[in-house]
Amino acid sequence: MSAITPLQPWTNDEFFHWQTDQPDRYELVDGFPLKMMTGASRRHDTIVVNIIVALGNRLRGRPCQPFTADGAVETRPGQIRRPDVGVDCGPTQPDAMLASEATVIFEVLSPSTRDFDRLRKIAEYKGMAFLRHIVLVEPERAYATLWSRIGQTAWDERVVEGLDAVIALPAIGVDLPMREIYDRLLG
């Protein structure tokens, strides 16, 4: 009879060291790597680029900076997620893999991940100490759900709808027009 060595959950450092040699993008879930879905639609990608551009223009010269899904956030120990777009307002190191103080997170919903993003990821994100805003963006229509932290543990949920609406992100001093998010797609 041979002994079976149990698998041990990875640390963040072990995960990021391994990830650098992988051709695909992974998240760390309960200490183990999980391959992320690839092949997002052009619509999804356009929304992500529009958000990055809009945030980048508004945050230029300020301490907060946007990041893409190549960056990561730690939702809890042993749990690394890669939101579609985030804003880091903490000290940054050029070679860092993790946002130091993720303050805003955007997820653009996809048919295959919609329920997971709306339920499990939102619950994980709400547990992050520095996070102040979570935005779920619908890709087919000008519609977003915005959660904003109130105090230490409470969250306010609002619907932002229509091309003339604005997503208010007071934690970073930005108002993000829906028309810019959906540029080249709607209207």
C-alpha positions, 0 to 999 in steps of 0.5 A: 500500500502506498501513502497518498500525499494530500494536496496543500493549498497554495500561498499567494506567492506560490500561485503568482510564481506558477501563474507567470509561466502559464499561457492562460489566466487563473484565479486562486480558489480556496488555495487552488488554481482555477482556469478562467474562461477565455474568449469574451465577446467583442461587446464584453471587451469593448465595455471593458476598454471603455471603462478603462479609458474613462477611468484612466482619463478621470484618474490621471495625475491622482493617486488611484489608478485603474487595472485590468483582469491581468491584475488581481484582488485578494477577497480572503486568504487563499482566494484571488479573483481577477475582476474585469476592471478595478481601481487601486488607491493604495501604494503600487509597485510596478511588478506587484500582482495584487492591488494593494487597496482595491477601492472599486471593482467592475464585472461585465456580466457574461451569460456563462458567469452571470449567476456566479458573478451576481451571487458568489463573487459579490459576496466575496468582494463585499468582504474586502476591507478597502473596497467601496464600490462594486459595479455589475454591468449588463452588456446588452443594455445600458443597465448596471447594478452599483453597490456602495459601502455604507460604514464598515459592513452595510452596502447600498444597492442601486440600479443605474439605467439608461444612456443618460445615467451616471454611475457615481463613485464618490470614493474615487471622486468619479462620475462615470457616464453610462454613455461612455461605458456603452460607446460604440455599442448603444445609442 
